[in-house]
Amino acid sequence: MQNTILEIEAAGSESDLYVIPFELGSEIVLKSTKNPALKEKTTVYGAVPGRMIIVEEPLFSLNERFAGLSEGFACAYLHGNHLLKFESKFNKRLFANVIGIDYPKKVKRIRIRSTTRIPINIETQVFLGAKDGTVSAIMVDISEGGCCLELPGLIETELGSKFCLTFMLPDNQNIDNLACTLRNTRHFQEKKATQVGVSFSGPGQALMKVKNFCKLCAFYTERF
């Protein structure tokens, strides 16, 4: 079995023999090397290491009369905290709307940082506690570990205070009663607003939704 040489993008250089850990039903992004405007997300159906990756035929090949496939393409695949990038080309047609593409000889692996802040604009309900009740705020950025909120008015809060957040992610996933802890506060006197940074603490299901959303954003915003 011929494995793939892995190039790790980090300080210094490092390589290893590596089999790409494709998961059935996961997504891979293909982009035509000749026409970068042809970029499409498709599904992985299987892989034969050293030979081919089996995927659903990307829509751009159907729309462009196979032009995107005939010239080869760049690929991006998200696995865990890493984005795997490699070059490939059309190998063979296997079934209707299912094709094989070449298994890469080299892969560039990029670690996706969990602390990367993703700019957003989400209306968020913030439960401050029994005394102060619930206020509406705007979430201005989010990461796997926490977020930044803008609250109306000059609100006095103590570091370490516990909040609960309810909001809907841009991918339409509802997050209910996400527990968090206040880490920093900033007051804006002119517009009478308070900006707070919080860290998330649970529950696990809500944290997983946030984590998957952040990774997905990093996947599509990474240069590709």
C-alpha positions as CSV (number, residue, x, y, z in Angstrom):
1,M,0.0,0.0,0.0
2,Q,1.4,3.4,-1.0
3,N,0.9,6.0,1.7
4,T,0.8,9.7,1.4
5,I,3.6,12.0,2.4
6,L,2.3,14.5,4.9
7,E,3.7,18.0,5.0
8,I,3.0,19.7,8.4
9,E,2.8,23.5,8.2
10,A,4.5,24.6,11.4
11,A,7.8,26.0,12.6
12,G,10.5,24.0,10.9
13,S,9.6,21.1,8.6
14,E,8.3,17.6,9.3
15,S,7.1,14.7,7.2
16,D,5.5,11.3,7.8
17,L,3.9,8.5,5.8
18,Y,0.2,9.1,6.3
19,V,-3.1,7.7,5.2
20,I,-5.8,10.4,5.0
21,P,-8.5,9.6,7.6
22,F,-11.5,10.0,5.3
23,E,-14.9,9.4,7.0
24,L,-17.8,8.1,4.9
25,G,-20.4,10.8,4.3
26,S,-18.1,13.6,5.2
27,E,-17.6,16.7,3.0
28,I,-14.7,17.6,0.8
29,V,-14.2,20.8,-1.2
30,L,-12.9,20.7,-4.8
31,K,-11.7,23.8,-6.7
32,S,-10.7,23.8,-10.4
33,T,-7.0,24.7,-10.8
34,K,-7.7,26.3,-14.2
35,N,-10.8,28.2,-13.2
36,P,-10.8,29.0,-9.4
37,A,-14.4,30.2,-9.7
38,L,-15.4,26.6,-10.1
39,K,-15.5,25.6,-6.4
40,E,-17.9,23.0,-5.0
41,K,-18.5,21.0,-1.8
42,T,-19.2,17.3,-2.3
43,T,-19.5,14.0,-0.3
44,V,-16.8,11.4,0.3
45,Y,-18.1,7.8,-0.3
46,G,-14.9,5.9,0.3
47,A,-11.2,5.8,-0.4
48,V,-8.5,3.3,-1.6
49,P,-5.2,4.6,-0.2
50,G,-2.7,5.1,-2.9
51,R,-5.2,4.8,-5.7
52,M,-8.4,6.9,-5.5
53,I,-10.9,8.8,-3.4
54,I,-14.5,8.0,-4.2
55,V,-16.8,11.1,-4.2
56,E,-20.1,12.3,-5.4
57,E,-19.6,14.1,-8.7
58,P,-19.3,17.8,-8.0
59,L,-22.0,20.1,-9.4
60,F,-19.5,22.3,-11.2
61,S,-18.5,19.4,-13.4
62,L,-22.2,18.8,-14.4
63,N,-22.8,22.5,-14.9
64,E,-19.6,23.1,-16.9
65,R,-19.7,20.0,-19.0
66,F,-16.8,18.3,-17.1
67,A,-14.5,21.2,-17.7
68,G,-13.7,21.4,-14.0
69,L,-12.7,17.8,-13.8
70,S,-10.6,17.6,-17.0
71,E,-8.0,20.1,-15.7
72,G,-7.5,18.8,-12.2
73,F,-8.3,20.6,-8.9
74,A,-7.2,21.6,-5.5
75,C,-8.9,19.8,-2.6
76,A,-9.6,20.7,1.1
77,Y,-10.8,18.2,3.7
78,L,-11.5,19.0,7.4
79,H,-10.5,16.3,9.9
80,G,-10.6,17.1,13.6
81,N,-8.5,20.3,14.2
82,H,-6.7,20.0,10.9
83,L,-7.5,21.2,7.4
84,L,-5.9,18.8,4.8
85,K,-5.1,20.4,1.4
86,F,-3.9,18.5,-1.7
87,E,-4.0,18.4,-5.5
88,S,-5.9,15.8,-7.4
89,K,-7.6,15.1,-10.8
90,F,-10.3,13.0,-12.3
91,N,-9.5,9.3,-12.3
92,K,-12.6,7.4,-13.5
93,R,-16.4,7.3,-13.5
94,L,-17.7,4.6,-11.2
95,F,-21.5,5.0,-11.2
96,A,-24.0,7.6,-12.1
97,N,-22.9,10.8,-10.2
98,V,-20.1,8.9,-8.5
99,I,-16.5,9.4,-9.6
100,G,-13.0,8.4,-8.5
101,I,-10.3,11.1,-8.1
102,D,-6.6,10.5,-7.7
103,Y,-5.4,9.8,-4.2
104,P,-2.8,12.5,-3.4
105,K,0.9,11.8,-3.1
106,K,1.4,14.8,-0.8
107,V,-0.8,16.6,1.7
108,K,-0.4,19.9,3.5
109,R,-1.9,19.8,7.0
110,I,-3.0,23.0,8.6
111,R,-3.9,23.2,12.3
112,I,-7.1,25.2,12.9
113,R,-6.8,27.1,16.1
114,S,-9.7,26.8,18.5
115,T,-9.2,30.4,19.6
116,T,-9.8,31.9,16.2
117,R,-12.5,34.6,16.5
118,I,-15.2,34.6,13.9
119,P,-16.9,37.9,13.3
120,I,-20.7,37.6,13.5
121,N,-23.8,39.7,14.3
122,I,-26.3,37.5,16.3
123,E,-29.1,38.7,18.6
124,T,-28.5,36.9,21.9
125,Q,-30.6,36.6,25.1
126,V,-28.3,37.0,28.1
127,F,-29.6,35.8,31.5
128,L,-27.7,37.7,34.1
129,G,-29.3,36.1,37.1
130,A,-32.4,36.3,39.3
131,K,-31.7,39.9,40.3
132,D,-31.0,41.4,36.8
133,G,-33.0,39.1,34.7
134,T,-32.6,38.7,30.9
135,V,-31.3,41.4,28.5
136,S,-31.0,41.4,24.7
137,A,-27.4,41.7,23.4
138,I,-25.5,41.4,20.1
139,M,-22.8,38.8,19.8
140,V,-20.0,40.3,17.7
141,D,-17.6,37.4,17.5
142,I,-17.4,33.8,18.6
143,S,-14.8,31.1,19.0
144,E,-14.9,27.5,20.3
145,G,-14.1,28.8,23.8
146,G,-16.2,31.9,24.1
147,C,-17.6,35.1,22.6
148,C,-17.8,38.8,22.8
149,L,-21.2,40.5,23.5
150,E,-22.4,44.1,23.3
151,L,-25.1,44.8,25.9
152,P,-27.2,48.0,26.0
153,G,-26.5,50.4,28.8
154,L,-23.6,50.7,31.2
155,I,-24.0,47.5,33.1
156,E,-21.8,46.8,36.2
157,T,-20.6,43.2,36.3
158,E,-18.0,41.4,38.2
159,L,-15.3,39.2,36.7
160,G,-16.1,35.6,37.2
161,S,-19.9,36.2,37.1
162,K,-22.0,33.4,35.6
163,F,-24.3,34.1,32.6
164,C,-26.5,31.9,30.4
165,L,-26.9,32.6,26.7
166,T,-29.6,31.7,24.2
167,F,-29.1,32.3,20.5
168,M,-29.3,30.8,17.0
169,L,-26.1,30.2,15.0
170,P,-25.9,31.3,11.4
171,D,-26.3,27.7,10.4
172,N,-29.7,27.7,12.1
173,Q,-28.7,25.6,15.1
174,N,-30.4,26.7,18.3
175,I,-28.2,27.2,21.4
176,D,-30.2,27.2,24.6
177,N,-28.9,28.2,28.1
178,L,-25.2,28.0,27.2
179,A,-23.4,28.6,30.5
180,C,-20.5,31.0,30.5
181,T,-18.2,33.0,32.7
182,L,-17.3,36.7,32.5
183,R,-13.7,37.3,31.6
184,N,-13.5,41.0,30.8
185,T,-15.6,44.1,30.6
186,R,-15.4,47.4,28.7
187,H,-17.8,50.4,28.9
188,F,-18.5,52.8,26.1
189,Q,-19.7,56.0,27.6
190,E,-20.6,57.8,24.3
191,K,-23.0,55.1,23.1
192,K,-23.9,53.9,26.6
193,A,-23.1,50.3,26.0
194,T,-21.1,47.5,27.7
195,Q,-18.9,45.0,25.9
196,V,-18.1,41.8,27.7
197,G,-15.9,38.8,26.9
198,V,-17.1,35.4,28.2
199,S,-15.8,31.8,28.2
200,F,-18.2,28.9,27.6
201,S,-18.5,26.1,30.1
202,G,-21.4,23.9,29.0
203,P,-23.6,21.9,28.5
204,G,-21.6,19.6,26.2
205,Q,-24.2,19.4,23.4
206,A,-24.2,23.2,23.0
207,L,-20.4,23.3,23.1
208,M,-20.2,20.7,20.4
209,K,-22.6,22.8,18.2
210,V,-20.4,25.9,18.6
211,K,-17.3,23.9,18.0
212,N,-18.5,22.4,14.8
213,F,-19.8,25.8,13.6
214,C,-16.4,27.4,14.3
215,K,-14.5,24.7,12.5
216,L,-16.8,24.9,9.5
217,C,-16.2,28.7,9.3
218,A,-12.4,28.1,9.5
219,F,-12.7,25.5,6.8
220,Y,-14.3,27.9,4.3
221,T,-12.4,31.0,5.3
222,E,-9.0,29.3,5.0
223,R,-7.2,30.3,1.9
224,F,-8.1,27.7,-0.7
